[in-house]
């Protein structure tokens, strides 16, 4: 006969299985974290050495990404001042054009090229302003102080085409250029190098390559970009620079503005057609010059800086691999030293899964600790780079997420093998281990 079971009214009802499983799971997580903390605390030196590789790796990656982003932002800021309707023209080495010396033909522009393009700027033409420039280094001195600085020889149109601002004085005129006047505009860094701090050089007579020039303007500060200090320069009329300072009868680059953004392609086509004819570029052959818009240059610079940033980050991430290998070695040594502890846990009922999770948690904890410290190190390195290169550096959010993700992945990947080794230990053999 079957006897029906009747629950004791004084006995509390059993808890739902889901609630009990959730509570036990949370308890196991807390216990694993506690055990990992205790195990790492008992071997502080070993933990510090294992963490060091991750700190270096994460710090390097974050710093490289931040510096790359800062360089890109700085260059884009410099290019944005030139506007979107500006074309830059410079000579290049065309393919398959060997000269008698066996090299490549490389022809600079002349003043006649500049004047010919300038003649295109009629009321019905898409071409607006035209400028030319030469660049070199020159010695500037005032009294006993002197310094080497970059010199740019350019036309009066450079001021409006490149949005040049002055803190004092004026820009030179077309008449100053045509008559080769000995006048100069000076940048902020050059002012400090030659005149000292808090000095107004306007009207002063300085020597450029030992020839006297009058300072007629002081350039507004522009800061540094990824390649140079934009304030360490002087600007002199084009013809003055070519004939009085450098002794060069050539122009390095030409700048052409379209009358509006919609006419940029038409202006480019007119300039290219004229220069091909003047420079005897035969039909079907490559041009020995290049015409690029600011948007094209900006996109090229963006791609280049992104590629450099990615390359630097990839090189820095190699240290993460080295750090991960170091963690795996440390964890394998830890498994060997704690063989009896593992055997005791298994003898008391711990499953293979429990032992494996315990060592995985230790590995991940080391990596996350190293990643956190590495973020701080990367931030400090970024600040140092910002002070050295004199441009703003900011750590983007994706770099922080990337650092945390890398730390987690390295902890799991390189902690998996030691954890598996620990979980596969036989409790009997482990307890016998000496």
N, C-alpha and C positions, 0 to 999 in steps of 0.2 A: 504494500500500500504506500502510495506517495503521500508525504506530509507536506502541506503547503508551508512555505517559509513566510514568517511574519516578522517584519523588522521591529526591533525594540524601539518603542516610542521615545526612550531617553537617548537613543543613539543619534548623533547629528547626521544629517544627510551627506552623502559623499559629494566632494567638489566636482564640477565638470572637468572632464579630462583635459580640455583645451586650456583651461585656466591653470591647472596644475602643471602642464607641460611648459607653458609660458613662464611660470614662476621658476621652475627648475632650470629652464634655459638661461634666464637672466642670472640665476645664482651661479651657474657654471661659467658664464662669461666673466662675472665678477671674480670668481675664484681663479680663473686662468690669468686675468690681469694682475691679481694680487701675487700669484705665484711667479709670474714673469718679472714683476717689479722686485720681488725678494731675490730671485735668482740673479738679476742684473746688478742689484745693489751689493751682493756679496762679492762680485768681481768687478769693482769700479774701473780699475785700470784696463782690463780686457774690454769692458763695455765702451770706454772712452776711445780706445784704439779702433774698435770696430765701427764706432760712430764717425770717426774722423774722415774716413774715405767718403762717406755719404755727405758730410758737411762740405768737403772740398768740391765734390761733384755738383751738388745742388747750388752751392754758392757761385761756382764758376758759370754754370748754365744761366742762372738768374742774372748775373752781372753782364754776361755777354749779350743776352737778349735786351737788357735795359740799355746798354751802350749802343747796340745796333739801332734800336728804336729812337734813341736820342739823336744819333747821327742822321738818320733819315728825316726826322722832324726838322733838324737844323738846316739841312740842305734844301728841303722843300720850302722852308721859310725864306731862305735866300733867293730861290728861284721865283717864288710867288711875287716878289717885288718887281719882276720884269714884265709882268702882265701876260695875257694870253694871246695878244695880237702881234707878238714880236718874233721875228725870224733871226736865227743866227747862222752865218755863213762862214765856213772855214775850209782851207785847202786840205786835201787828203792825198794819199798815195793810191792811184787807181790800179786795178789789177792788170797784169800783162803789159806794163809800160816801162820796160827796162831802159835805162840810159846807158851811155857809153861806158860808165864806170861799173856797170853791172848791177847797180842799185835800182831804186824806184824813183821816178820823176816826182818832184815835190816843189811846186811853184807857189810862192806867196802872192798875195794880192798887192796891187800898186795903188797909188793915189789916183791914177787914171781909171782904174776899175771902180774906185769909190765915187769919183765924179760922174762916171757913166751911169751907175745905178742911181745916183742922186738926181740925174737928169730925167729919170723915169717918173719922178714924183710930180706929175702934172695933175690938174684938176680932175681929169677923166680917168686917171690911173688908180689902181687899187693900192699902189705904193704910197706910204706916207713919209715918215722921216727915215733918214739913212745916217748911219754912223760907222766909224772904223776905230780900231784900237790896236796898240802894240803894248807889250808887257815885258818888263825886265826888272833887274835889281839895280839900285843906285845908292850912293852914299849921300846922306843929307847931314849937314852940320850947321850949328849955330853957336858961335863963340867956341869954347873949348870942348863942347859936347858934340858927338857925331854918332850916327847909327846907319846900318844898312836897312833899307826898306824896299818894298815893291813899288815900282813906278808904273803907272798906267798913262799912256798917251792916248787921248781920245778927242772926239769932236764935241762941240757945244750941245749937240742933240742928245748926248749921253745923259744929261741931267733929267730930261723929261721922259726918255725912253726907259731909264732904269730907276726912276723915282728917287733920285738922289736928293737928300735933305741936308741943309747946312745949319750949324748952330751959330755961325757968325759969317759975315762977308757975303760974297757973291760968287756965282759960277762964271767961268770965262765965256767970252762971246765968239761968234764966228770970225769977227774982225781980229780978236786976239790970236786965233788959230792961223788965219791967213797971213798975218804979219809976224808970226813966230815970236810972240811976246814971252818974256821970261817971267811968267806968273805961275803960281802953284797953289793947289788946294791940298790940305794936309789932314790925315786921319788922326783919331784920338790917341792911338798907341804911339804913332810917330811923334805927336806933340809931347807925350810924356817922356819918350826916349831922348828927345832933343832939347825941349824947353823945361822939362820937369813938371811936377804936379801943379794944378791950379794956376796955369799960366795962359794968358790970351795971346796967341802968336800973330793975330791979325795985323797986317802991315809990316811985320818983321822981314828983314832981309836974311834969307838962308842961302846956303851954298849946296847945290846939287851937283855932285861930281866936280866940286871946286869952282863952279860958276854960280854967280849970284842970281837969286830969284826972289820975287816979292810974294809973300803969302797974302792971297786975296780972299781966301775962304777956309773955314774949318768944317770938316765933314761931321755929320751926326754919327754917334756910335751905332755900329751894326752888329758887333759881337763876333764870335768865332763860329765857323762851321766845322765840318769833319776834316777839313784839309788845311785851313789856314786862318789866321787872325785877319778878319776883313777890315779892321781899323788900322792895321800896320801897312799903310800905303800912302802915296801921294799921287795926285792927278794933275797932269800937265797937258796943255794943248797938243794935239796930234803932231802937227808939223814941227812944233818946238822940240818935242821928244825925238822925232825921227832925225832931224837935221842938227840940232844943237846938243843933244844929250847922248843919243845912242849911235848916231851916224848910220842909220838904217834907211834904205830906200824901199821899204816894203811894209805892208800892213798884215797883221796876223789874222784878224777876223773882221768881218763886217756884220753890222746889225741893221736890220730893216724892219720897220713897223708897217703893218697893214692899216688902212684907214678905219677898219672895224673887224671884229672877229669873223664875220661872214666872208670877208674878202681875203682871208689868210692864204687859202689855196691859190687864188688868182695871183696874189702878190708873189708867192713862192714860184709859180710857173713863169712869171715875167722875169724875175731875177735869174732863174736857172737858164732860161732861153738866152738872155743877154750875156751871161758869163760863159756859157758854152761857146757862143759865137766869138767872144773876145779872146777866149783861151784856146781856140782851135780844137775843141773837142769834136771829133768826127761823128757823124750819125752812126748809131749802132755800137759805139764805144762807151765805156763808163766815164762819168764826169770826174774831173780831178779836183772837185770841191763837193761840199755837202751843204744842203739847206735844211735846217731843222727848226721846227716851231718849239716854243717853250713847253707846250703840252707834251710833245714827243720827248724832249730832253728830260722833263720831269718824270715821265713814265720810265724812261731808261734808268735814271738815277734811282728811282724807287725799286726797280727790279734788281739793280746791282746791290743796293744796300740790304735788301731782303736776302739775296743770295749770300752775301758776306755774313749777315747775322746768323743765317741757318748753318753756314759752314763753321763759324766760331762756336755755336751752340753744340753742334755735332762733335767737334773736337773736345769741348769741355765735358760732354756726356761720357766720353771714354773713361774719365775718372770715376763715374758712377759704376761702370762695369767693374773696374778695379776694386771699388769699395764693396760691391756686391760679392765678389770673390772672397774678399777679406772677411765679410760677415759669414759666409758659408764655412770658411775654415775655422773661425771662432766657434760657430755653433757645433761643428763636428767635434772639436776638442771638448766642448761643454758636454756633449752627449757621452763622450768617452769617460769624462770625469764623474758624471752623474749616473753611471750604469746601475749601481746599487739602488739609487733613489728611484730609477725607472722600474727596476725589478720589484721593489717594495710596493710601488703604486699599483703595478699590475697584479701582484699577489693579493692586494687588498680590494681588487675588483675593478681597477681602471681598465677601460677598453683601449684598443689600439688607436681609435679615433681621439680619445681624450689625451693620450700622450702626444699624438701628432699635433693636435691643436695647441697644446701647451708650448711646444717648441716653435711652432709657427707664430704664435702671439709674441714670443720673445724676439724673434727675428724682425717682425713688423714693428714692434715697439722701438727697437734700435734704429730702424730706418726712419720712422716718423720723427723720432727725437733728432736724428741727424738732419732730416729735411727741414725741421723747424729752425734749428740753429743755422742751417745753410741759408735759409731765407734772410736771416739777420746779417750773415756774412756777405751775401750777395748785395744787400742794401748798402752796407758800408763800402763795398768795392765800387758800387755805382756812384756813391757820393764822391769817392776819391777820383773816379774817372771824370765826373762832372766838374770838379775843381781843376783837374789837369787840362782837360780839353776845352773848358770854359763854355760848355753848353749844358742845357737842362737835360737831366736823365730821370726818367720815371719808370718804375717797375710795373708793366701792364698786368692786368688781372689774370690773363691767360698764362703768364709766367708763373704766378703763384699756384694756380690750379695744376699746371704742368709739373711743378716741383713736388706738390703733394701726391699727385698721381704716380710720378716716377718713384717716389719713396715707397709708396704702398706696393707697387709692382715689384721693385727690387727686393723688398722684404719677403714677399710671397715666393717669388721665383727662386731666390738664393737660399731661402730657409726651408724650402720644400724637401730637398734631399736629406739634410740632417734630421728633419722632423720624421721623415719616412724611416730613416735608419733607427731612430729612437723607438718608433712605434713597433718595429719588427723584432725588437729584442725579446728573447724568451725570458720569462720571469725567473725560471730556475737557474738558467745560465747567468743571468744578470746578478742574482743574489750570491752566486759563487764567485763573481768577479773580484779580483784583488787589485 
